Amino acid sequence: DDFAKKLVYLLDFNELVNASDPDTPVETLQEISFYSLLAIISIVRENQAAQDIYAKHGVIPAILKSLKAGSYEPKKTACFCLTAVVQQNDLNKSEVI
């Protein structure tokens, strides 16, 4: 549960920018967010229990926020992540709609 909460936090690029040291390169924060999305994809794919845990920690709103990012690459990864979180999970699908 704590791990899920931390990963959801790390995927939120804007939150990372606000909380990080001002000297931290933006690219580093983007990588953290990107790899958090990849980790979540790996964990929740075809695993409804994990999907439910991550949904409880706000992964869907965080992913939707990532979809508003300016560059293409984070959006593509966020789409894959959102698909993994809602796949065969009607409750999570309803949160997106």
N, C-alpha and C positions, 0 to 999 in steps of 0.2 A: 504494500500500500504506500509506504513512504517513497519507495523507488518510483512508483507510477507518478506520484505527486511531483517528485523532482524532475522527472523526464518531461512532464507537461509544462512545468515552469521553464525548463531549458529550451523548449521549442519556441517559446514566445520571444522572438527577436527584440521587440520593443522593450519588453521587460528586462531583457539582458542588458540592453543599452542603458536603461535607467539605473540599473543596479551595479553596473560594472565600474571599474576604475576608469577615469577619463582617458588614460593612456593606453587602454586596451584597443588594439586595432579592430576596426569594424569587421574586417574579413574574418578574424578569429571568432567573433560573436556569430557571424553568419554560419561559420562551420559548425559551431556548437548547436545552433538551431537545426541545421541540416542533418547532422548526425543524430540528433534527438528524434527527428521525424523518422529516420531510417530504423532506429532502435524500436520505436513504437510500432512501426510496420511489422517488424520481425516478431514482436511479442504478441500482437493482437490478431495477426492473420490466422483465420480459421480457428479462433479460440474465443468463444463467447464469454467465458468467465473473465478473461483479460480485457475484452472489449468493455464489459460492464464496469470493471474497476477503473479503467482509464476514463470512461464516460463520467463516472462519479467525480473524478478529479478535474473535469472541465476540458477534456481533450478536444471535444467537438468545437466549442467556441474558439479555442486556441488555434485549431487548424483553420477554421473559417477566417480568422484574423490573418493567418499566414497567407491565405489565398488573395488577400488584398495587398500583398507585398509588391514592390515595384518591378522586380526582375522575374524572368520566366522560370529559372531553375527552381527557386523555392516553391513557386506555384505548382510546378509539375510534381514535385515530391509531396507537397501538401495534398494534392489530389489523390495520389497513391495511398497516402496515409488515411485520408478520409474514407476511401473505398474499403480499406482493411478494417477500419473501426465500425463501419455500418454493415459490412457483408453478413448476410443472414442474421441480422439483429434488428428486428422491427422497432424496438424501443429507441435505439440509436438513430435509425433512419428517420423516425418521427421528430427527433430533435433537430435534424438538418432541414426538414421541410417546413 
